């Protein structure tokens, strides 16, 4: 591979000169070539050429023009011109790589111009030399050279994809690089036959590889995540926001462009073995053979992309928390293909949009029939008049570890204020979630959209994987009611792709770590919960209208071996024969701090002078919980055993008396995907038809999560176990899910 030399390139003067020289070379060669070929042809014509005059000369000149040769030089010259424009604007931060690219491109232009001359010379030499074997095997040699060129283009294409963004390419395992080359090779071969044995198709693939590599570089630079299939759906959004970024090129981008340029020049030397016959219709000029070969190559491409399970067959194991690192480890195309495979949402066999709408309408009507009460009507009327500000706090890793018998036996009884202090809440209890130890964004996604991760493909994070611009959400729902919508998170905006996901879900504003003081008080893993609550209070006090505010905290994030907990809040519980007590106490200490911060926050909301509703919930349990679950409840069957570790707590509270409610802290277990609808129902807010449908469905299937589903008797099952009314309800919900989500991403 090409080595990068540090230093400053003598630009843009040299690059401008190269562009000018390239154009001049093309013009000079074209003129000379046409004149030489014209004179040669007229010499062959003999006496006839002497009597056809000037008009005949022009006719002969036009007959020998070969615009295809000049056309091949357009892309290299355009590339040089584009680079010159960017360099002149100071958009290149690198060294001598651009000089090498200029030299390679200029040489490539020259080689493309003399391609036909070299071909004629090689053919003439081979036909006149004495070696009988060579003369009799020219076709086989042509085929072998074609194969070598196609393979070389594929290797160079893989490098063009990887080099701009993969600084670990030298340690990329050979099997993954070869897999990437194989995928590209099949595309190259397909394109070769579709272009009827010419190099146009492979050249397009080579340029496409460079475009992909540069796009991946910019996506990682601006978003800190790799390209996923959903980004193809978001090209319009990307174009809209691209004006806010500065697209600066680096040495690695120039090296990738050099690889692509070499591949492009090689493609220019792909020519058919013999010219097509002109005495037959165009569709019979090698068309049948080439198109048949293209169909076979296309089928092979689809087989390699769609048939193997990349996780089990090739060991590609993508971590969507850090997709960039995974793409560097396994290569772009293997990672991208696996992501596409795993992200696909299958359309239900009997699905139709009209049927999905009928199901929603039917379920919603049953919900309305059950809830057509004076209390509900009073709450609806009050909400229409009051329009309270709604604050949602998703507290990082906040859960109640007293659900594990051994921890409870050691004296721990959970977060006291959340469990026992909010006696005037509207509703509270256990929250069934779809993640454990990580994957915060999926709990957030379920709450905001009402979409259960039980229906989303496993190992997928919608914020990272799908384009959510057409998906209904609480933010969009509240905006429709005249609310201003704000999300805040004291960490990088690119964390879990929130900067993009929040915009797509309908939030008006996102306050990330840059919106917090650099010296903001911190505890354990980040900014304290209390600091985010100060920001929320400030938003409420300064606004004249109702708001929907989402506060995603950071303080309690794992791991729990940092040993940075202040001594005055550090707990000392001792649980024998399960887990690590130091880790456990570090976790319980920061949860205790969060519980106290919640107490102070609620007391401030009580006296803020504006109607406010608060929904507080934890996103998932810590990664240390399975050890305590196994120790406390050995021998339990799955998935019921694991379900205990997929449970946090929630509370819905208002600082005013909600009409039709008695504010007696009613206890109920809900799922994260139903929490948003439960909130809207509790405060008398308008419910969408889908929200009504999912609330009614809990009368048949109590909970749904990535773990499976829970029946009314409290037993958890995997989805494939469903029978009878449960199976029908799950099928109905899957149909509605596909309508509300699967068909929109």
N, C-alpha and C positions, 0 to 999 in steps of 0.2 A: 504494500500500500504506500501511497505517497506520504512522505513525512512533511510536517509543518515546520517551517522556519520562522522564528520570530523576527520582527523587524517592521519597518515601515515601507510600504510599497510606493513606487514612484508614480503616483496617480494624482489626477485622472489623465494627465497628458499622454502617457504611454498607452493607456486604454483607448483614448480617443484616436490616437494614431493607428492603433490596431484595427479599430472599426473602419476608419477611412481606408486603410490599406486593404482590408478585406473586401470592401465594396469595389475599390479600384481593381483588385485582382480579378474579381468576378466579371466586371465589365470588360477588362482587357482580354481575359481568357475567352469570354463569350464571343467578342468581336473576332479575335484571331481564329478561334475554332470554326466559326461560321465561314470566314473567308477561305480558310484552308480546305474545308469540306466542299465548299462551292466550287472552288477551282479544280479540285480533284474530280468532282463529278462531271464538270464540263469537259475536262480532258478525256474522260471516259466516253463522253458523248461524241467527241470528235467533230466531224464536219457539221453535224446538226447544231452544235453549240455556236458555230461561227455565223450561222445565218438567222438565229432567233433574236438577236439584238438585245437592247437594254431590258426590254420587258421579259425576255426569256431569262436573262441573268437574275433579275429579281425573283422570278418564279423559282429558279433553281436555288437561290439563297433561302427562300422561305421553306423549301422542301427539306433542307438539311438542318433546320433549327431543331434543337433538342431542349425544350424548356424544362424538362424534368431535371436535367443536370443543374441548371441554375436554381430551380425550386428547392433542391436539397440544401442550398447554402443559405436559404432565408432564415431558418431557425438559428444556426450559429451566429449569423450577423445580428439577428434580433436579440439574442442572448447577450452579445457583447454590448449592444446599444443600451439595453436595459441596465446592465451592470454599470456602464459608464454614467448613466443618469443617476443611479443610486449612489455611486461613489462621489459624484460631484456634489451631492447633497449631504455628504458626510455620513452615509448610512452603511459604511463598511468599517468594521473594527477588526483588522487582521494584519497579516504580514504579506509575505511574498506569494501566497497561494494564488492570488488573483493574477499575478504575472504569469505563473505557470498555466493557469486556465486560459489566459489570452494567447499564449504561445501554442497550446494544444488546439485551441479553437481555430487559430489562423492556419495551422498545419492541417487541421481537419477540413477546412474549406478548400485548401489546395488539393488534398487527396480526393475529395468529392468531385472537384472539377475535372480531374484527370482520370476519373474512374473508367470511362469508356475507352480512353486511349490505352490505359493499362490492360483492360480486358482484351482489346484487339491485339496488343503486343503479346500477351500471354497465350492467346489462342493461336496466333501466327507462329510463335516460337514452338509451341507444343506440336503443331501440325508438321513443322519442317524438321524437327529433330529426329535423330535416328532411332530413338528408343521405341520399339514397337509396343511394349507394355504400356508406356505412358500415353501413346496415341490411341490405343484401343481401350483405355480405361479413363478417358477424360470425364465421362459422365459420373463415374463412381468418385473420382477425385473432386468433382464439383459438389456432389452430395456430401462428401466428407467435410469439405471446407464449409459448406452451409451449416452442418451440424456444429462444427467448432465455433462458428460465428454466433449461432443461436445460444449456445451454452455460455460463451463469453459475454454476450449481451445480458444474460440472466444474472451472471455473477456480478457484473458491473452495476446492474440495476439494483441488486440487493445491497451493494455498498452505497449506492446513491440514496437509498432509503435510510440505512442505518447511521452513516457517518455524521449527518448534521446534528443528531440528538443523542446518539449512543456513545458516550465517552468510555463505555466498558466494552466496546466492540472487540478489542483484542482478547478479552476473556470470554467472549460469547462461545459456548460449546459448539463444536463442529456440527453436531447432529441438528442443532436448531438452525444454524446458518445454511446447511445443506437443505433442510426442509423449506426454508424461505426461498432458496434458489430454485428448488423444484417447483414451488408454486408459481414463481415468476416465469420459469421456463415453459410451463404449460400455457400460461397466458401468451408468452412470446410465440410459441409454436402455433397456437390458435390464430393469433394475429397475422403470422406469416402466411398461413394458408388462406385466410380470409382476403389478404391482399394479393392472392394469386401468385405466390412465389416471389413477390417483390419485398423490399425492405421497409415499405411504408408502415406496415402494421407493427413490426418490432421496434421501429423508431418511435412510434407513438407510445409504446409500452415503456421504452427507455426514458422518454420525457416525463411520462406519468410517474415513474419511480422517483425521479428527481422532485417533482411537484409534491408527492407524498412525503418524501424526506424533509423538504423545507417546511411543509405544512405542519408535520409533527414537531419540528424544531420550534416553530412559532407558538403552537398550542401549548407545548410544555413551558415555553418562556413566559407566556401570558397567563396561563391557567394552572400550571403545575400539575397537569394530568395528561395522560396520553389520549390519542384520538380513539374514540369508540364509535360503534355503529350509529349511535344516536346523533353524533355530530354531523352525519350525512343528512339527517332531517333538519338540522339547525343551521344549514348553510346561509339561509336568508338572514337569520338573526346574527350570525357571525359577520355577514357583510355589513349589517347595520351598525354594529359596534366597532368594526375594524378601524374606523377613522380615529378612534381614541388611542391607538397604539402606534408606536414607532417601530417599524420593521427594519431592524439593523442586521446586516449579514456578518458572518464570521468566517474565519479560515476554514472551519469544518464544512460550512455550506459551499465554499468555493471548491474544496476538494471533492465534495459530492458532485458538484456540477462538472468537474473535470472527468470523473468516472462516467457520468451520463453522456458527456460529449464524445468520449471515446466509443461508448456503446452506440451512439447515434451515427458516428462515422462508419462503424462496422456494419450497421444496418444498411447504410447506403451502398455497400458492396454486395448486398444480397440481390441477385438477379436470377431470373429463370434460366434454365438450361438452354432453352431455345426460344426464339421469339414466337409469339402467337401467330397462328395462321390467319391471314386476313381474308381468305376466300370462304370462311365459314362465319355464321352469326357469332356475335360477341359472347353470348352465353354458353357457347360450346368451345371457346378458346381456353382450354385448360380449366374451365369453370367447374365441371362435374367432379373431376379428380380432386381439385384443391378444396372445394366446398365439402366434399365427403371427408377429406382428411381434417378439415377444420372442425367438422362435427365430432369426429372421434377425439380430437384434442380437447374440444370443449367438454365432452363427456368425461374425459380423464380429469380435467380441471375440477369439474363439479364433484367427481368421486373423491378426489384428494381433499377437497374443502368440506364436503358434506358427510362423507361416510365415516372416517375414523373419529373416535372420541379423543380429542387432542389431550385431554387430561390424563386418560388411562393409556392411550397408545403411544404418546410421545412425551408424557411427563410435564406438559405445560400446565402450570398451576398459578393462575393469575391472582394476585392480591389486589383487590380493587381499592383498598385503603391507600396503597402506594402503587398505582398502576404504572407510573414512570419506571420504577425499579424493576417491575415485572417485565415490562416491554424490553428493557435493557438486558434482562437475564435470558429471555427466550426469543428475542427478535420481534420486530414489528409485526410481520405478517402472521406468524404462528399465534402470537398473542391476540391480534385483531380477529383472526378467524375464529379462535376459540371463544372470544368475547361475543362475537356475532352468534355463534352456535348456542351459547348458553343464555343469551339474552332474548332469544326468539320466544315470543308468546304465541302459543298455538291457538288457532281459531277453533272453538268448539265445533264438533262435527255437525250439529244441527243448528248452528248459529245463523241468525238473520237479524238485521237491525230492527226490523219491525217486531220480531218476536221478543227481542230484548226490551224494547219499549213497552210492549204489552205486559211483560213480567214485572217491570218496574212499576207500572201503573197499578197492576193487581196487588203487589206487595204494599205499595204506598196506600192504597184504598183500605186494606186490612189494618194498617197502622192507624189511619185516620179514624176508622170505626172504633178502635180500642181506646183512642185518646181524645175523642170528641167530648171532653168534659168541661165543666165550668172553670175548673182550675187552669186548664190549658188555655182556654179562651181569655181568662184574666191575665195570664202571663204574656200572651201574645199582644194584648192591648197595651199592657204596661211597657213592653219592649218597644213597641212602635212609638210610644210617647217619650220614653226615657233615653233610648239609644246609649246604653252604658259603654264605657271603654272596656274592652276585653283584653286581658293580659294572659298570655300563655307562657309559662316557665317550664322548659324542658331542662331539668337539672341533671347534669352529667353524672352517670352511674349512681344515682340516688335510688336506694332500695332498702328493704327491711330484712336484714340478715337473721332476724329472730325467727324466720320461717324454718330455719334449720334447728332441729331439736338440741343438738350439742351446744350450739351457740346460745340458745335460750337458757339451757341448763347452766351455762356459765354465768348467767346473771344479766345478759343483754336482752332488752325488750323493745328494740327498735327505736326509730326517731320519735321521740316523745311528743313534740309539739304537733307534728303532722298527724300522728295517730290519735292523740288524745286531747290536743289543745284546741283544735278547730271544731268545737262542739256546735257552732252555728253554721256549719257548711251546708251547702245544698246536697252534696253527695260526695262520698269518698270510698276508698277501698283498694283492693288489689287490681293491678293493671297487667294483663297478659300481653307480652311484647314478643317480637320475632327475632331478637338478637340477644347475644350474651357476651359480655366481656369486650365488646366493640361493636362497630356498625351503627353508631349513634344515628346516622342520617336515616336509617330505615324506620326507626321509631318516629322520628320527625316526619318522614314521608307519610307513614300510616296515619298519623294524627292530622296532618294538613289536608290529605286527599280523601281519607276514608277507604283507601284501597288496601286490602290485606295482602301482606307479603306471602300469605299462604297460597295465593294464586299467581304470584310472580315467580319466574324461574329461580332455582336455588343459586346461591353465590352471586346474586346480582344486586347492585346498589342503584336504584332508579336515578338518584341525583347524578351519578357518574355515567349511567348507561343509556338513558333515554332522554329524548327531547320532551319537556313537560309543558310546552307552551299551550297545548290544547286540552290539558287535564284540569278538571275542576278542582278548586282548593278553597280552604277557609279564607285565605287572603283575598282571592277573587270574589268569593261570596260576600265577604264583609265590604269590599269595595263597591259591590252592587247595591249595598244598603247605605252608601254614603260615608263609609269609614275611610280614614287614612291608614295605610298599612305599613308597619315598620318591623324589621327583623334586626336583632343585634346578637353578636357573638364575639366575645373577647379573644379572638384568635384570627389567623389569616383568613381572608375572604375566600381564598381558593380551597380551604379545608373542606373536603367532601364536595367540592365544586359548588359551594353555596352561592358564590357571587353570580353564577349563571342560573342555578336552580331557583333562587329566590325571585330573580327577575322573571323567569318563565312562569312561576307560580302566581305572580301577580302582586308581589310586594312593591310598594312605591319607593322604599328606601331600605338600605342595608348598612348598618353600622358595624364594621369589623374592628379589629384590634387597633387600627389607626384612629378610631374615634374615641379611644380611651387614653387617659394620660399615660405617658411612658413610665412614670413612677407610681402607677396605681398599685395599691396594696394587693399582695398576692399571697396565696396559701397553697401549699402542695404543688399542684401542676399548673397553676396559672392565676389569672385575676380572680379575686375573691367574688363570691356570689353577691355580697353586699354592694360591691362597686357597680355591678350590672343593675342592681335594684335602684341604686341612686340614679342611674341613667334613665331607667324606666319612669321613676317618679318625676324626673325633670321633663320627660316627654309628655307625661300626663298633665303636669301643671302648666306647661307652656302652650298646650293645644286648646283651641276653642271648640273643636268638634270631637266626635267619638273616634277612637282609634282601635285598631287591632294590632297588638304588639306581641311579637314572639321573641322571647329571651332564651337563648341557648347558652347555658353556663359552661365553664371550663374547669373550675377549681378541683373537682374530684376525679379528674381523668387519671387512668392508670399509667404506670404501675404503682404498686404500693410497697416498694422497697427503697424509696428515696431517702427515708430516715431524716426527713426535714420537718417533721411535725413539732410545733412548739410544745414544750413539756407541760404547760398549763392546760392543754386540751387533750393530751395523749392519754388514751384509755389503757387499761391493764388487764383485759380479760384473758383468761387462760383456758383454752379448749384443748383437751388432750386427744392425741392420736388422729388429728385431722388438720392438714394444712400447716401454715406457718403463723404462729401467734403474732409475730412482729408485723407481718404484712396485714393480718386481720385488724390489729389495733390501729395501724396507720390508716386503714380504710375507715374503720368505725369512727375515728377521731375527726376526719374531715367531713363525714356525713353528719356527725354531731354539730360541727360548725355550720354546715348548711342548714340544719334544722333550726339553729338559733338565728341565723340570718333570715330565714323564712319568717320566724316569729316577729322580728323587728320590722320586716317588710310589711306584713299584714297589719301590724299596729299603725304604721304610717298610712296605709291605705284606708283604714277605718276613719281617719280624720282628714282625708284629703279634700273633702268638700265636693267631690264629683262622684257620680255612680260608676262603680268599677266592679267587674267580674274577674276573678282570678282562677285559672286552671293551672295546677302545679302537678308535674309528674316526672318520674325518673325514666330514663331511656332504656337502661338495661342493668343487670347485675354485674358485679366485677368478675374478672376471670378466675378469681380464687374460689368462687362459690361451689363449683362442682365437687371439689374435694370434701367440703363440709356436707354437701348433699349425699355423697356416697357413704360417708362415715355415719351420718345420722339415719339414713334409710337404706341400708344394704338389701339387695335382693329384690327391689321393686322392678316391676315390668316397665318397659318403655312403650310409648313416649311419656307416660304419666310421671315416671321418675324424673326425667329431665325438665318436665313442665314447671317444676318448682323453681328451677334456676332461670326460667324465662318469665319472671314475674317481678314487678316493682310496685310502687304505690302511686296513687293520684288523689287529688282533692279538687272539688269545684266549690268556690266560695264567692259570695258577693258582699259588698259593704252596705247594701240596702236590703230591705225585705222584698224578696221576689214574690209577686202576686201568685197565689195558688200553691205556695210552698210554705212549709212550716219551719225550715231552717233547723232541722234536728239531726244533721249529720247522718243521713241515710247511708247505710253501707251496701255497696254492690260491686261485684267484680265485673269489669268490662275489658275489652281488648283495645289496644292502641288504635286500631282502625275504626273502632266505634266511638272513641272518646270525643272526637270532634262533633259527631251527631248528638252524642249524649249531652255535651255542653250546650249546643244550640237548643235542644229540647228542654233542658233544665231552666233556661233563662227566657223561654218564650220567643226565641228568634225564629224566623222563617226557616223551614227545613226544605232541602231539595228533595225531589222524588227519590233519588238514590239513597239519601240519608234515611228517609222514612223506610225504604225497603230493607236496608241493612239493619235498622233497629227492630223491625218486625221479625226478621230472620232469626234473631236471637231467641225467639219463642220455640224454635225447632232445634237449631244448632247454637249453643250458648256462645262459644268463642271460636275464632279461626285465626291461626297464625302460621308462621313458617314451620312450626312443629307439627301441625295437623289441625284437628278440630276437637272440640269438647262437647259432649252430649249433655243433656239437661241433668243427668245424674252426677255430673262432675268428672266423668271418665274421659281421658284423652285418647284419641285414635289417630292413626295415619290416614291420609285422605283415601287411600285405596280400600280401607275397611268399611267405608260408608255403605249402608244398605237402607232400603225402605224410604221413609220420609226424609231421613238425613241425606241419603244419596240424592234424592230429588231436589232438596233445598240447596245442597252444595252445587248441583248442576245448574240450578236457576241462578245462584249467586255468581257462578263462573261465567254464565252467559251475560249477566249484567256487568260483571267486571270487565269482560272483553269489550263491551259496548262503551263503558266509561273510561277504560284505560288502554286495553290491548289494541283497539282499533285507532287510537289517537297518538300513539308514540312510534 
